[in-house]
Amino acid sequence: MKIYRSALLRFADDGTPLYDSDGLLAIAPDAQGQERVVAAGSWQALHAEYAAQANAHILHLPGKLLAPGFVDMHIHYPQTDVLGAPADGLLPWLEHYTFPHEARFHDRSYADGVAEFFLDELLRNGVTTSLTFATSHSASVDAIMAAAQARGMRMLAGKVLQDRHSPDGVRDHTEQGLIDTETLIQRWHGVDRLGYAITPRFAPTSTPEQLRGAGALAAKYPDVWVHSHVSENLDEIRWVRELYPEARSYLDVYQRFGLMRERAVYAHCIWLDDIDRALMRETQTAAAISPTSNLFLSSGYFDYLKADAAGFRYGLASDVGGGMSFSPFRTMQAAYVVGREQHSKQGLSLKPGHLWWQHTAGAAKALGLGGVIGNLQPGCEADMVVINPAYTPLLARKTAQAQTLDELLFAMIVLGDDRLIEQTIISQAK
């Protein structure tokens, strides 16, 4: 048994942050050998029961904060080298940068190299689980899954389906793309900590036949994920209306093809109406909020107030390479700023604990993995980060003055970046 002593952050079932300035976290393998949290709370209350055990190995981390590993609900690993490319908007950005780069992922050795760097970057930034786009090439999925498996990471990923309105090199074939998807599901889904995501790029780049086939696979394999984009950009929405005139809305396209259900995640969800939001709730479909990407591409702002009124699930995402950073702190910063900007008249101010929850336990819940990842409550897999709240002179000065948990978390959100992460710890399987 491993016993950590440090400040400790975790979350109650309702999303309330729980904090111990002198905390104890006990980790031990379960019956299958996977490391899980056994106990979490104050050192004073728990140390006699756990730290005194003969098999306990105590790691004391004075001045540090143990927190759940971050969960990134939407990211494109093949766009690692597209990050920071200038663009006039979403569609030109795809045409000039993204598609030419993704065409290179037919080469397994090239995909392996990017996958290794991508996962190193996730871990350096404290991200322990991500829902990840690959490309239309099966080799790109094999590369990211094999690299994640070697690290013991929980990874959700899938081959992109796009059989039209895409250039040579990234366009797949309708039937073969679906065959490849099923082959990859059978190869990777449920192996160690890996999960497969059926991944239509977005409605304009899939024919109705391909989306129908994707929906059939989603019905055949109900425990896999569905991952795509919706209602990110007004030009994109007009394009969908032209291609699918029978659909009530962009979101309705996916509903018509059986692609909305629990474990379905749609990135952005900016331009939804009230009927769409009700549909998200009713189908238990989740939104991945990507504020740095939305700012970079001038797409618009996610409406937190209407999402909460409708009661559907959501969580935060970097959306690299449209997003501007792998760092969850940069994402939380942007979410706070755009939330204030959009809802200033209503007086909305996203609480620091809620922002942090959106990138950990809230994101896990939205993915259908609540109580498994994204938290440090008993029973959770032991993915976590060691945070140094004093990694710069300014942050050390600011956090030392914090009188409340909100002040401590907000200082790190506003002033933080990847340097806050002193260590990322992955739950090990024995």
Phi and psi in degrees as a GROMACS rama.xvg file:
@    title "Ramachandran Plot"
@    xaxis  label "Phi"
@    yaxis  label "Psi"
@TYPE xy
-99.6541  132.346  LYS-2
-118.405  119.496  ILE-3
-102.351  135.561  TYR-4
-119.81  116.976  ARG-5
-171.496  179.953  SER-6
-63.1416  147.287  ALA-7
-137.928  129.751  LEU-8
-119.516  133.259  LEU-9
-152.758  -174.215  ARG-10
-136.12  140.698  PHE-11
-73.3636  168.854  ALA-12
-60.0296  -29.3421  ASP-13
-87.63  6.98302  ASP-14
91.8553  -3.18097  GLY-15
-66.5712  128.43  THR-16
-71.2422  138.639  PRO-17
-115.48  131.689  LEU-18
-137.683  134.842  TYR-19
-124.804  121.84  ASP-20
-68.5352  -27.5451  SER-21
-128.644  90.5118  ASP-22
-107.99  164.852  GLY-23
-126.944  132.052  LEU-24
-127.19  119.156  LEU-25
-105.231  129.316  ALA-26
-123.516  135.446  ILE-27
-153.307  156.18  ALA-28
-70.6393  144.491  PRO-29
-84.9807  -170.763  ASP-30
-63.2472  -25.3912  ALA-31
-92.4039  -1.32214  GLN-32
92.5982  3.27101  GLY-33
-85.6984  130.36  GLN-34
-67.7175  130.189  GLU-35
-136.985  160.939  ARG-36
-72.8112  128.645  VAL-37
-98.5586  -39.3361  VAL-38
-152.361  148.044  ALA-39
-149.703  133.706  ALA-40
164.575  -155.782  GLY-41
-78.1829  145.311  SER-42
-59.8194  -43.1511  TRP-43
-59.5516  -40.3119  GLN-44
-78.3015  -26.8827  ALA-45
-114.583  -16.476  LEU-46
-66.525  -32.3583  HIS-47
-63.9864  -34.4299  ALA-48
-80.5468  -37.4304  GLU-49
-107.756  -46.3466  TYR-50
-68.7288  -22.4202  ALA-51
-85.1147  -4.50006  ALA-52
-65.8032  145.593  GLN-53
-63.4824  -30.4118  ALA-54
-94.2197  10.1186  ASN-55
-80.5677  131.436  ALA-56
-109.802  112.125  HIS-57
-95.3934  129.059  ILE-58
-117.469  112.942  LEU-59
-96.1867  126.712  HIS-60
-123.654  71.5823  LEU-61
-64.3584  137.9  PRO-62
80.2375  0.00319526  GLY-63
-108.241  165.06  LYS-64
-122.459  124.072  LEU-65
-91.1299  129.542  LEU-66
-141.534  162.298  ALA-67
-62.46  147.277  PRO-68
-60.6046  144.941  GLY-69
-75.9066  149.775  PHE-70
-116.484  121.056  VAL-71
-102.243  112.771  ASP-72
-80.4417  -7.52942  MET-73
-164.453  115.669  HIS-74
-155.197  150.62  ILE-75
-112.823  105.141  HIS-76
-66.9326  -31.8589  TYR-77
-70.2511  -9.4414  PRO-78
-97.0909  15.2642  GLN-79
-53.2874  -42.4453  THR-80
-90.7095  1.87284  ASP-81
-91.6972  -16.0516  VAL-82
-52.6158  127.53  LEU-83
86.8742  7.80603  GLY-84
-79.555  132.724  ALA-85
-71.7549  147.372  PRO-86
-157.124  154.679  ALA-87
-87.3154  -8.6673  ASP-88
163.36  179.882  GLY-89
-57.8412  -55.3874  LEU-90
-66.7155  -43.6285  LEU-91
-62.9356  -35.1875  PRO-92
-63.4887  -42.4191  TRP-93
-61.4978  -45.8281  LEU-94
-66.4224  -43.9471  GLU-95
-88.1378  -27.1141  HIS-96
-121.363  -52.5649  TYR-97
-68.6154  -53.961  THR-98
-62.4169  -43.9788  PHE-99
-59.8507  -37.7625  PRO-100
-71.3097  -42.3962  HIS-101
-65.0708  -25.6262  GLU-102
-59.5821  -20.8802  ALA-103
-76.5765  -10.2871  ARG-104
-84.0928  6.96136  PHE-105
-68.7222  -21.8119  HIS-106
-87.763  110.707  ASP-107
-59.8786  -39.147  ARG-108
-65.9712  -37.1324  SER-109
-66.6513  -44.7933  TYR-110
-60.999  -39.4215  ALA-111
-58.9674  -44.0096  ASP-112
-63.3647  -43.0332  GLY-113
-68.2191  -41.0672  VAL-114
-60.2294  -43.23  ALA-115
-61.6911  -46.4041  GLU-116
-64.2171  -43.8079  PHE-117
-57.5598  -48.5882  PHE-118
-67.3406  -37.186  LEU-119
-59.6374  -39.434  ASP-120
-69.9613  -40.5328  GLU-121
-56.4319  -51.4773  LEU-122
-65.7601  -36.1774  LEU-123
-62.5455  -27.7254  ARG-124
-97.4862  5.87829  ASN-125
84.4998  12.7575  GLY-126
-91.7061  119.752  VAL-127
-107.564  -15.0743  THR-128
-141.109  139.554  THR-129
-143.507  148.745  SER-130
-97.1195  113.587  LEU-131
-124.61  127.32  THR-132
-72.6706  134.778  PHE-133
-97.4651  -142.449  ALA-134
-121.742  -170.162  THR-135
-76.6687  0.664224  SER-136
-99.5317  130.758  HIS-137
-58.2064  -33.5835  SER-138
-59.2386  -31.1074  ALA-139
-68.7094  -33.978  SER-140
-71.6867  -45.7039  VAL-141
-56.9128  -38.4072  ASP-142
-66.1046  -48.5594  ALA-143
-71.6524  -36.4785  ILE-144
-67.5377  -44.8431  MET-145
-63.8674  -39.7707  ALA-146
-68.2105  -40.2091  ALA-147
-67.4226  -41.1749  ALA-148
-60.4003  -40.8023  GLN-149
-63.4966  -28.4666  ALA-150
-91.0666  -5.92037  ARG-151
75.3348  18.4157  GLY-152
-82.2136  150.371  MET-153
-82.6414  120.957  ARG-154
-135.266  134.004  MET-155
-117.784  121.537  LEU-156
-154.15  164.043  ALA-157
-161.923  157.141  GLY-158
-69.9032  136.22  LYS-159
-75.2942  134.728  VAL-160
-99.6593  120.703  LEU-161
-159.557  97.2375  GLN-162
-106.505  12.3386  ASP-163
-157.943  167.164  ARG-164
50.5426  37.8056  HIS-165
-140.052  146.686  SER-166
-73.816  162.71  PRO-167
-54.6628  142.628  ASP-168
102.977  -26.1049  GLY-169
-124.781  -15.3501  VAL-170
-76.2997  131.848  ARG-171
-102.559  -177.542  ASP-172
-105.906  139.937  HIS-173
-50.6669  -59.9881  THR-174
-70.4225  -43.8022  GLU-175
-65.3007  -36.7901  GLN-176
-60.4161  -37.647  GLY-177
-73.5525  -38.5013  LEU-178
-61.8172  -45.9002  ILE-179
-61.0306  -38.8644  ASP-180
-60.9078  -46.2741  THR-181
-66.1703  -38.1124  GLU-182
-60.3225  -42.6667  THR-183
-69.5864  -35.3654  LEU-184
-58.4014  -48.0653  ILE-185
-68.1915  -28.6713  GLN-186
-78.04  -37.4785  ARG-187
-119.869  -28.0392  TRP-188
-67.0455  126.45  HIS-189
81.9438  4.31845  GLY-190
-82.9762  122.52  VAL-191
50.044  -120.107  ASP-192
-107.916  27.5467  ARG-193
-100.893  145.091  LEU-194
-136.03  146.149  GLY-195
-97.6329  146.238  TYR-196
-125.029  120.231  ALA-197
-67.8496  125.211  ILE-198
-132.42  75.7799  THR-199
-66.0839  133.757  PRO-200
-58.4046  -61.5557  ARG-201
-164.313  165.518  PHE-202
-52.7165  -38.5361  ALA-203
-64.4978  -24.2823  PRO-204
-101.299  13.7467  THR-205
-128.32  136.425  SER-206
-71.5998  161.842  THR-207
-56.3694  -34.8187  PRO-208
-63.6088  -40.5758  GLU-209
-69.5558  -41.9576  GLN-210
-65.6924  -35.7687  LEU-211
-64.0654  -42.093  ARG-212
-66.0817  -37.5609  GLY-213
-63.0332  -40.8386  ALA-214
-64.4445  -36.3838  GLY-215
-65.1058  -39.8413  ALA-216
-66.3989  -38.4912  LEU-217
-62.9204  -34.5562  ALA-218
-73.3283  -37.3527  ALA-219
-70.647  -33.4233  LYS-220
-121.593  77.5228  TYR-221
-67.8559  -15.9298  PRO-222
-95.1394  0.69937  ASP-223
-82.9862  167.724  VAL-224
-93.7106  161.093  TRP-225
-120.982  134.218  VAL-226
-142.446  122.743  HIS-227
-158.826  -168.151  SER-228
-117.229  151.636  HIS-229
-153.819  141.248  VAL-230
49.107  50.7954  SER-231
-91.1327  -37.879  GLU-232
-141.116  139.69  ASN-233
-66.6163  -35.7274  LEU-234
-63.5418  -40.7347  ASP-235
-61.6785  -41.7521  GLU-236
-64.7238  -41.2578  ILE-237
-62.247  -38.9353  ARG-238
-63.8015  -44.3005  TRP-239
-61.6615  -39.5903  VAL-240
-62.0428  -37.5312  ARG-241
-69.191  -38.2943  GLU-242
-80.2833  -30.0333  LEU-243
-129.662  65.9864  TYR-244
-65.0098  -20.0797  PRO-245
-77.7558  -16.7143  GLU-246
-80.293  142.956  ALA-247
-67.7981  -35.2456  ARG-248
-153.541  173.15  SER-249
-57.9256  -47.6746  TYR-250
-61.1344  -35.2963  LEU-251
-63.2735  -25.1768  ASP-252
-57.4888  -48.3142  VAL-253
-67.3096  -37.9095  TYR-254
-62.1545  -41.0309  GLN-255
-63.0118  -26.3323  ARG-256
-102.907  14.2441  PHE-257
74.2166  31.2926  GLY-258
-111.033  20.4604  LEU-259
-123.126  119.308  MET-260
-171.376  177.479  ARG-261
-58.7462  140.838  GLU-262
74.825  11.5826  ARG-263
-97.0659  131.457  ALA-264
-130.103  127.558  VAL-265
-118.435  125.625  TYR-266
-75.9293  141.511  ALA-267
89.5608  -74.5187  HIS-268
53.8891  41.3219  CYS-269
-79.8129  -49.4617  ILE-270
-101.318  45.1765  TRP-271
-82.505  153.781  LEU-272
-106.232  -178.275  ASP-273
-65.0008  -33.096  ASP-274
-67.0309  -41.4908  ILE-275
-60.3467  -45.2387  ASP-276
-63.9141  -38.5835  ARG-277
-64.0242  -37.6126  ALA-278
-65.4541  -38.703  LEU-279
-58.1464  -46.4182  MET-280
-64.7023  -47.2943  ARG-281
-64.7747  -34.0524  GLU-282
-92.8815  -2.31626  THR-283
60.8065  30.3193  GLN-284
-82.2791  146.233  THR-285
-114.404  153.953  ALA-286
-105.433  137.906  ALA-287
-103.882  114.055  ALA-288
-89.9986  127.066  ILE-289
-125.804  75.3388  SER-290
-67.6371  -35.7329  PRO-291
-70.0578  -35.6101  THR-292
-66.3083  -42.793  SER-293
-63.6463  -35.8095  ASN-294
-68.991  -45.601  LEU-295
-61.3552  -41.3287  PHE-296
-98.8397  5.91976  LEU-297
52.8834  45.3785  SER-298
-83.9173  -33.3391  SER-299
134.771  -170.542  GLY-300
-123.874  138.331  TYR-301
-67.7402  137.733  PHE-302
-95.7515  96.7907  ASP-303
-64.7181  -41.7941  TYR-304
-62.1576  -44.2898  LEU-305
-73.0031  -32.3509  LYS-306
-63.9808  -44.7769  ALA-307
-67.8648  -36.2782  ASP-308
-65.0878  -37.2629  ALA-309
-77.0872  -27.7686  ALA-310
81.1022  32.5538  GLY-311
-101.245  164.932  PHE-312
-82.1544  147.771  ARG-313
-158.019  166.372  TYR-314
-162.945  174.539  GLY-315
-92.8193  154.284  LEU-316
-149.46  148.359  ALA-317
-81.4959  -33.4318  SER-318
54.5992  33.0098  ASP-319
-57.2345  135.092  VAL-320
-90.8249  -3.31787  GLY-321
-68.0315  -36.5076  GLY-322
-68.1651  159.15  GLY-323
-98.529  0.272014  MET-324
-165.88  149.225  SER-325
-74.652  -17.2852  PHE-326
-73.8042  123.979  SER-327
-59.9203  -27.0745  PRO-328
-68.2054  -39.639  PHE-329
-63.4993  -38.6604  ARG-330
-66.6524  -44.1949  THR-331
-65.5885  -38.7299  MET-332
-55.5547  -50.1747  GLN-333
-64.8396  -39.4381  ALA-334
-61.1054  -40.8455  ALA-335
-63.5423  -45.9826  TYR-336
-65.6773  -46.9529  VAL-337
-71.5119  -30.6367  VAL-338
-63.2041  -42.1612  GLY-339
-64.9528  -42.2769  ARG-340
-64.5439  -46.0373  GLU-341
-70.137  -39.6224  GLN-342
-113.28  27.814  HIS-343
-59.8929  -35.2128  SER-344
-70.1398  -28.8632  LYS-345
-87.3369  -8.00807  GLN-346
78.4857  22.4469  GLY-347
-69.8966  133.534  LEU-348
-141.403  110.971  SER-349
-67.9158  126.146  LEU-350
-70.827  145.454  LYS-351
-56.2496  -42.5314  PRO-352
-63.1777  -35.2158  GLY-353
-70.7852  -39.2384  HIS-354
-59.8778  -45.1038  LEU-355
-65.1108  -41.1326  TRP-356
-59.3019  -40.6832  TRP-357
-60.811  -24.4582  GLN-358
-103.248  5.07253  HIS-359
-135.306  -99.4826  THR-360
-64.3811  -35.3451  ALA-361
-67.3945  -41.858  GLY-362
-64.0705  -41.1327  ALA-363
-60.6615  -43.5445  ALA-364
-61.9076  -42.1806  LYS-365
-63.6783  -30.6455  ALA-366
-81.9529  -3.66054  LEU-367
80.8768  20.2636  GLY-368
-121.343  26.2751  LEU-369
-61.0072  136.489  GLY-370
80.3999  0.288494  GLY-371
-110.808  -49.7412  VAL-372
-131.448  175.186  ILE-373
77.4375  7.61703  GLY-374
-151.062  166.623  ASN-375
-123.885  40.0892  LEU-376
-91.3425  155.886  GLN-377
-51.3764  134.89  PRO-378
99.2103  -19.7282  GLY-379
-75.7941  147.418  CYS-380
-62.4288  143.827  GLU-381
-88.6175  57.6665  ALA-382
-89.3527  126.358  ASP-383
-157.038  167.561  MET-384
-124.963  145.089  VAL-385
-100.688  116.878  VAL-386
-105.589  136.159  ILE-387
-105.537  100.508  ASN-388
-70.6545  -0.154324  PRO-389
-122.91  34.2641  ALA-390
-73.9695  -17.8484  TYR-391
-126.975  157.63  THR-392
-57.0884  -40.1897  PRO-393
-66.3513  -45.2857  LEU-394
-68.5212  -37.3885  LEU-395
-60.1524  -42.4362  ALA-396
-64.9111  -42.9699  ARG-397
-70.9109  -46.767  LYS-398
-68.9686  -29.2699  THR-399
-64.8522  -24.061  ALA-400
-90.8851  -4.914  GLN-401
-64.2428  128.076  ALA-402
-100.77  -16.8991  GLN-403
-135.453  165.141  THR-404
-63.3891  -40.8023  LEU-405
-57.0172  -42.8225  ASP-406
-65.6899  -39.4516  GLU-407
-64.9877  -50.0366  LEU-408
-65.8667  -39.1721  LEU-409
-68.4473  -37.1117  PHE-410
-59.4975  -42.2041  ALA-411
-70.6675  -37.2043  MET-412
-63.9901  -46.3671  ILE-413
-76.2869  -38.8471  VAL-414
-101.037  -3.41011  LEU-415
-91.7463  163.243  GLY-416
-157.918  -162.271  ASP-417
-59.5722  -22.3815  ASP-418
-69.4635  -16.7269  ARG-419
-63.0357  -29.3549  LEU-420
-82.3126  104.158  ILE-421
-79.6219  -34.1322  GLU-422
-157.513  142.305  GLN-423
-113.741  126.857  THR-424
-115.309  124.098  ILE-425
-99.9774  135.11  ILE-426
-59.4491  122.551  SER-427
-93.9041  145.895  GLN-428
-103.04  131.627  ALA-429
